[in-house]
Amino acid sequence: MKSFFVTGGAGFIGSEFVRVALKSYENLKIVDFDALTYAGNLENLRGLDDARHIFVKGDICDKQAVLDAMPEGVDAVFNFAAESHVDRSIESANEFVETNVLGTQILLDCARERGAGRFVQISTDEVMGTLPERDDAFFTEDSPIAPNSPYAASKAAAEQFVRAARETFGIDTVVTRCGNNYGFRQFPEKLIPLMISNALNDEPLPLYGDGRNVRDWIFVTDHCEAILEVYEKGSSGETYNIGARNPLRNIEVVSGILDHLGKPHSLIKPVEDRLGHDRRYAIDPTRIETELGWKARIGWEEGLAKTIEWYVSNEDWIASVKSGEYQEFYERYYSHRIAQ
Ligand SMILES: NC(=O)c1ccc[n+]([C@@H]2O[C@H](COP(=O)([O-])OP(=O)(O)OC[C@H]3O[C@@H](n4cnc5c(N)ncnc54)[C@H](O)[C@@H]3O)[C@@H](O)[C@H]2O)c1
């Protein structure tokens, strides 16, 4: 029997990863450890096999709670838990340092104490900052670390602690750096679900700046399959970029959503740009494609259609996660920008 310790498994990517992993291995038991912050939702785990998936509510900064939940000799730790929204990190960075940096360090200590087989750190292309605005500019694994937002800085710092744990204590670690994910169950503060949700309600679609910022989009299931590939075949100490060769301008993404839903482009409302907004992210996934034989399977048109259909069929999910704290954040962050 294989065992995984997954943190942040009630969030967007973590909950998909848990599904993909349970499907990939018959003899797998997962301890899913999540603090259930505003971004974590037990609804995301509905329908999972209780015998093979054990949910534990806990904070990765609480060492004793992690030790209590992590099985001795666990085969792998997958660290998805994070404060993940750039705009929130601009408002206040402290929670990002706590969870993303201190939390990762505590997990590394616990993994060592429990004799974990491999530590997989889920990182982001944002640690490499921004690329020049040229269609032939891409991040490789050798691009310099140059984070520009507090979120990206905290993820970059976490990567350094992972590296240090390997060099100092010999822990078997790998790091994955992925671009922007889209798919089912993504919290509606992020670009694609925010735009789908607003378009469905005929509300303005707030688009930062000139809308020409480029993000490299990947369907969440492809990302999760790539992480499993890195866990299984990746070389210890290596970093792997994960991408679907799909860089798009934000305006292209938003227009695609409106066209799919048959809504007018007049719903788009340009708003004051995000502070320090990176212009271009684009990933060169050659290493993972050639060394590990992984390739993204889901194209943009197919993935976007599936995603939109999911949100259309799950309006109650959107309504439940958009209540309370999220509503306050949205008002605070966007209301004055849209009014301009
Ligand atoms: N979303 C993306 O496009 C993207 C791209 C590349 C990398 N990543 C990384 O993937 C990971 C998951 O991202 P996501 O989009 O699913 O995020 P998310 O915000 O949807 O989920 C984060 C999860 O972590 C949990 N969490 C937060 N703080 C915690 C703590 N202190 N202890 C335990 N659990 C805690 C939350 O409850 C939530 O369930 C993050 O590490 C993020 O940096 C995300």
The ligand as an SDF file (V2000), in Angstrom:
LIG
                    3D

 44 48  0  0  0  0  0  0  0  0999 V2000
   -3.5240   28.3430   -9.2320 N   0  0  0  0  0  0  0  0  0  0  0  0
   -2.4950   28.3820  -10.0560 C   0  0  0  0  0  0  0  0  0  0  0  0
   -2.6470   28.7820  -11.2110 O   0  0  0  0  0  0  0  0  0  0  0  0
   -1.1360   27.9090   -9.6130 C   0  0  0  0  0  0  0  0  0  0  0  0
   -0.0850   27.8770  -10.5420 C   0  0  0  0  0  0  0  0  0  0  0  0
    1.1570   27.3970  -10.1480 C   0  0  0  0  0  0  0  0  0  0  0  0
    1.3510   26.9750   -8.8440 C   0  0  0  0  0  0  0  0  0  0  0  0
    0.3290   27.0310   -7.9510 N   0  0  0  0  0  0  0  0  0  0  0  0
    0.5530   26.5500   -6.5840 C   0  0  0  0  0  0  0  0  0  0  0  0
   -0.2760   25.4260   -6.3920 O   0  0  0  0  0  0  0  0  0  0  0  0
   -0.7000   25.3590   -5.0400 C   0  0  0  0  0  0  0  0  0  0  0  0
   -2.2030   25.2650   -4.9560 C   0  0  0  0  0  0  0  0  0  0  0  0
   -2.7790   26.4080   -5.5750 O   0  0  0  0  0  0  0  0  0  0  0  0
   -4.3670   26.5840   -5.6620 P   0  0  0  0  0  0  0  0  0  0  0  0
   -4.6400   27.4790   -6.8010 O   0  0  0  0  0  0  0  0  0  0  0  0
   -5.0370   25.2700   -5.5900 O   0  0  0  0  0  0  0  0  0  0  0  0
   -4.6170   27.3820   -4.3060 O   0  0  0  0  0  0  0  0  0  0  0  0
   -5.9390   27.5310   -3.4520 P   0  0  0  0  0  0  0  0  0  0  0  0
   -5.8280   28.8810   -2.8390 O   0  0  0  0  0  0  0  0  0  0  0  0
   -7.1490   27.1790   -4.2470 O   0  0  0  0  0  0  0  0  0  0  0  0
   -5.7970   26.4180   -2.3290 O   0  0  0  0  0  0  0  0  0  0  0  0
   -4.8790   26.5000   -1.2800 C   0  0  0  0  0  0  0  0  0  0  0  0
   -5.3010   25.4920   -0.2280 C   0  0  0  0  0  0  0  0  0  0  0  0
   -4.3420   25.5430    0.8380 O   0  0  0  0  0  0  0  0  0  0  0  0
   -5.0240   25.5680    2.0640 C   0  0  0  0  0  0  0  0  0  0  0  0
   -4.1830   26.2700    3.0520 N   0  0  0  0  0  0  0  0  0  0  0  0
   -3.8590   27.5950    3.0690 C   0  0  0  0  0  0  0  0  0  0  0  0
   -3.0850   27.8730    4.1350 N   0  0  0  0  0  0  0  0  0  0  0  0
   -2.9120   26.6930    4.7890 C   0  0  0  0  0  0  0  0  0  0  0  0
   -2.1870   26.3280    5.9520 C   0  0  0  0  0  0  0  0  0  0  0  0
   -1.5120   27.2330    6.6740 N   0  0  0  0  0  0  0  0  0  0  0  0
   -2.1970   25.0310    6.3410 N   0  0  0  0  0  0  0  0  0  0  0  0
   -2.8970   24.1060    5.6360 C   0  0  0  0  0  0  0  0  0  0  0  0
   -3.6070   24.4020    4.5290 N   0  0  0  0  0  0  0  0  0  0  0  0
   -3.6080   25.6780    4.1170 C   0  0  0  0  0  0  0  0  0  0  0  0
   -6.3280   26.3040    1.7890 C   0  0  0  0  0  0  0  0  0  0  0  0
   -7.3250   25.9990    2.7510 O   0  0  0  0  0  0  0  0  0  0  0  0
   -6.6700   25.7900    0.3990 C   0  0  0  0  0  0  0  0  0  0  0  0
   -7.4420   24.6060    0.4710 O   0  0  0  0  0  0  0  0  0  0  0  0
   -0.1210   26.5860   -4.3450 C   0  0  0  0  0  0  0  0  0  0  0  0
    1.0560   26.1850   -3.6770 O   0  0  0  0  0  0  0  0  0  0  0  0
    0.2010   27.5290   -5.4890 C   0  0  0  0  0  0  0  0  0  0  0  0
    1.2950   28.3600   -5.1630 O   0  0  0  0  0  0  0  0  0  0  0  0
   -0.9120   27.4990   -8.3030 C   0  0  0  0  0  0  0  0  0  0  0  0
  1  2  1  0
  2  3  2  0
  2  4  1  0
  4  5  1  0
  4 44  2  0
  5  6  2  0
  6  7  1  0
  7  8  2  0
  8  9  1  0
  8 44  1  0
  9 10  1  0
  9 42  1  0
 10 11  1  0
 11 12  1  0
 11 40  1  0
 12 13  1  0
 13 14  1  0
 14 15  2  0
 14 16  1  0
 14 17  1  0
 17 18  1  0
 18 19  2  0
 18 20  1  0
 18 21  1  0
 21 22  1  0
 22 23  1  0
 23 24  1  0
 23 38  1  0
 24 25  1  0
 25 26  1  0
 25 36  1  0
 26 27  1  0
 26 35  1  0
 27 28  2  0
 28 29  1  0
 29 30  1  0
 29 35  2  0
 30 31  1  0
 30 32  2  0
 32 33  1  0
 33 34  2  0
 34 35  1  0
 36 37  1  0
 36 38  1  0
 38 39  1  0
 40 41  1  0
 40 42  1  0
 42 43  1  0
M  CHG  2   8   1  16  -1
M  END
$$$$
